[in-house]
């Protein structure tokens, strides 16, 4: 990765002590592509969560940056450090505090506008998030740079043997399934997906199931997800899926459903498309921007529209074939090398200012 001169950039990596979700994956992908001798990872000595983690970030982290540029890659950072670049993935605490733990939402509603105005640069992962940031914080347009996330190269079409092995290890009841993936939290819209499945499952072949994968959201952050208490027929919950089985789980699915009503970017649909899996998404927030015309888009608040989209994908093999090709092409436009190169350029410019 080209640089004009030697730089030392501190990176706030406290989130790496948490289970891997989209934000952690973003950081891990970029870390391995940055020059190791020019970055210094800064984390608490012991894993911290909740208020203690934020207290460390606001008090200890500024001291440990020692005047170097700091990159905070996960929506949060110390207000005392102006020589800082922060990545803001979404504005859910500002736009939908009702989905979040009240204390968590209140902290971010206080922090986000002040941090965005204080730091040297803000990176967002989509034009949607940039537009929400400009509207809610009053930060200047030229300070915010959009750098889309990438797709891991391991998400590619898989041979049947690998797919069957993953199906067996996860205990899936069938090899013909629609996959839904994501942390189980309100904005992922699982309730409407399950109700749409209830509308159509009787019209589908008996060996077609809905497979729902993902860890439950943290109670400290997200409100409960009551939809999991009573499931319709032919729905299988895998729980958390080991990272090494994810590519085969995606690639083995007949279709992938991601009906989130709010995303700052939306990595899972791209991962599914890169795996050759036809995809259904909600037509809100950043998802249309990410998938383009390579996926079926429906109103995520309309249960009948979701049911119709699912039914079309399952029953129409020619539609699936078209979307498979379009999806592979679309996903190929997003890669972590490009994301890392653009991010490093922003960090280098901010460090030299």
N, C-alpha and C positions, 0 to 999 in steps of 0.2 A: 504494500500500500504506500503510494508516494507521499512524502512529506517534504516541506521546504527546509526545515531545520529540526534539530532535536527538540522534542517537547516532552514534558512529563505531565500527564493528566490523571487526576484522581477520579476513581469511579466508585460511586456509592452502591455497594452490592449487598446491602443488608437483606434484601428480599430473597436472596438465594438460600436462606435457611428455611424457606416455606416450601410446601409441595409445588411441583412444577405445573403452572398454568400458562396462559398466553404471555403474560408480562415477563415471567422468569425465562420462558423459552426465547423471547426476543433478546433479553440480555445475554443469555448463554451463547446464542448464535453470533451475536456481534463481538463478544469478548474473544472468541476463538479466531476472529478475523482481524483483530487489532494488534499492532506491534507490541509484543509482550514487554519489551524493554522501555516502552514509552507510556505505559499505563501502570497505575498502582491501585489495586483493589482495596477498598476500605470497608471494613465490616466490624460489627461489635465482636468482642472477644468470645461471647457466648450468644447463641441464638436468642433474640428478643422478639416479643410480639406485643400487639396492642399499644397501650399508652407508653410503656417502657421503651418500645422501639422508636416511637416518635420523639420521646424525650432525648434518647441517645442521638437521634438525627439532628435535633435542633441545638444540642449543647456540646456534645463530644465531637461530632463529625466536623463542625467548622474549625475546631482546633487542629484536627488531624489532616485537614487539607493543606495546611502550611503555605498558603498563598498561591498554590497552583490552581489551575482551572479544575473545577469539579463537574463531572457529568452525573446527574441523577436520572436514571433511566425508567423510573416507575411511578410517575404522577406526583411525586412528593420530593421534598428536599429542604435543606436548612435555609430559613429566611435571612440568616446573618451573612450568607455568602452570595455576593452579587456577581462574582466572577464564576458563573455557573451556567451550564446548559441543562435544561430539564426536558425530559420526554413526557408528554402528556398523551396518554392513550385514549382516554375518553373523559367526558364531563358528566358522568352519571350522578355524582353527588350534587351537582348544580341542577341538572335536568330532571332527575328522578330520585330525590332524597327518600321518598316513601318506600323504595325498594331496599333501603339500607338500614343498618342499625343506627338509631338516631344520633348517638355520640360520634360514630364514624362519619356520618354525613355532615354533622355540624363542624367537625374539625376540618374536613376538606373544603367545605363552603367558606370557611375562614381562610384557609391556607392558599387554595388555588389562585384566586385573583391576585393576592399579594405576591405570591411567588412568581407568577407569570410576569408581573410588572417589574419585579426586582432583578431577575436574572438577565444574563447577556443575550441568550437565545432560547427559544422554545422550539422543540421538534414535536410535530404531531404526525400520526401515522396515516391520516386521511384528510381530504379536503373537508369532509363533514366535521371532523373534530376541530379543524382549524376554524371553520365558520362559527361553531358553537363557542370556541374560546374567544374569538373576537367579540362576539355578541355579549358574552357573560362577564368578561374581565376588563374590557376596554384597552387591552394591550394593542400596540401598533402592529399593523399588518406586516411590515417589513422585518419584524423581529421573529415571526413564526414561519418555520420552514417545514413543508410537508415531505416526508420520506416514507413511502409505503414499506411495510414489512415484506419479508420474503417467504419462500416455501423451502423446507428442508429437502435436499436432493434424495433422501430415502423414501419420500412419498412418490412412488411410481407404480404403474401396474405390476402386479405380482403373479407368479406362476401358481397354478391350482394347488400344488402340493403345499406351498407355504400358507395359502389361504385356509386349506383344510386343517392344517396343523393348528393355526390360530383359533379356528372355530372349535376344535376339540379341546384345546387348553382353556378356553373361556367357557366351555360347557354350553354353547349356543344350541338351541333346540332344532335348528334348521340351517341349511346352507343358503336359503333364499330369504333374505332379510333386507328391510329398510333400516338404515342406521341413523341414529340421532346422537350427537356427541357434544358434550360441554359440561361445565360445572353446573350443578343443579341449583339454580338461583332464579328469582322471579323473572328477570328480563329475558331469560332463555326461552320463556313461553311454553314450557313443557305441558302445562295444563291444556292449552288449546290444541297442541299436537295430539295429545292423548284423546281428547274429545273428537277430533277429526278422525283419528284411527277407529274410534268406536262407531262412527258413521259408516265407514267403508269396509271394515274387516270381513263382514259376511259376504261381500261381493268379490272377495279375492280368493285365489286358490288357498286351500287349507294349509299348505306348507309355507306360506308367506307370513313372516312375523315382523313386528317392530322391535328393534333392539335399541335400548337406551343405555348409553355409556357415560360415565362421568362421576366424579366425586361430589358429594353433597357440599354446598357452599358453607363457609364458616359461619357459625351462629353469631360470632362477634361482628361480622360484616353484613351478612345477608339475613333477611327474614326467612322464616320456615317455608318449605315447599310442600303444602298439604296434598298436592296431586299424587304423591307417591303412595298415599295410604291405601287407596283402592284403585287397582289397575284394571283396564279392560282386558278381555281375552287376547291371547297371542301377543303379549308384550313381555319382553325379557329384559331384566336389569342386570347389567354386568358389574356394576360398581366401577371403581377405578380400574382402568386398563393399563397394564405394564407397557412402558414406552416401546419396548421391542416388538410388541404385538400390534401396535396401532396401524402401521402401514398395511398389514395384511387384513386387518379388520375393515379399514376403509375400502381396500381394493376388492374385497369379497362381496361388498354390498351391492344389491340391485340398484339402490338409490340412496342418497344421503339427504336428510331433512334438517334444515337449520332455520328455524322460524323465529329467531331472536328479534325482539322489537327494538333493541338498542345495542349497537356495536360501534366502538371507536374504529375498528378495522374489520375483524372477522376472519381469523386465520383458518378455522376448520373447513369452511367451504372451499378455500383454495387448496387445502391439503387433500380434500376429497376429489376435486377436479384433477389435481396432479396425479392422483391414484387411478384415474380413468373412470371415476364413478359419477354418473349423472346426478345433478344436485338441484334441490328445491330450497329457496331462501325467502325470507320476508323482504318486502320491498321498502324497508325503512332504513333510516340512518345511513351508515357507510356501505351496507351490503350491495346495493345496486352499483355503486362506484367500483367495488372490488370485482364482482362477477361479470359485469357487462352483460352481453347477450348470451353468455355461455351457460346460464342456468335458468330454470323456471322460477319466476318471481311471483309471489302472491301477497295479498294483504294479510299480515300475520295476526290481525285482530278478527279476521273473518273465518270461522271454523269451516263453513261450506267451501270457501275458496281453498283452504289448506287441504281439505278432503279431496277436492277435485284435482288439485295438483298432484297429490300422492297417487290417486287412482290413475291419472294419465301416465305418470312415470312407470308405475308397476305394469300396466297393461299394454303400453305402446313401445314395443321393442325398437321400432324405427326412430322414435323420438329419443330413446336412450342412446342409440348409436350416434345420432347427430350431436347430442349434448356431450357424449364421451369425447368426440374429436374436438369440439369447440372448447370444452373444459381443459383438455390437455394443452391446447394452444394458448388459452388465456392464462393458465397457471404458469406457463413457461415465461411469461413477462415479469414475474415476480421472483427475484432470487436474493438470497442473503448477502452474496458478494457485493451486489449493487447497493443494497441497503447499508452495508458496512462502509463501503467507499464513500457514499454520500454523507453518512454520519460523521466519519472521521474528518471529512473536509470542513463540516460545520464546527466540529470541536477544535480543529487546528486554527481556523479563522478566529474563533472566539478567544483562544489562548494567546494569539498574537496581537489582538487588539489592545 
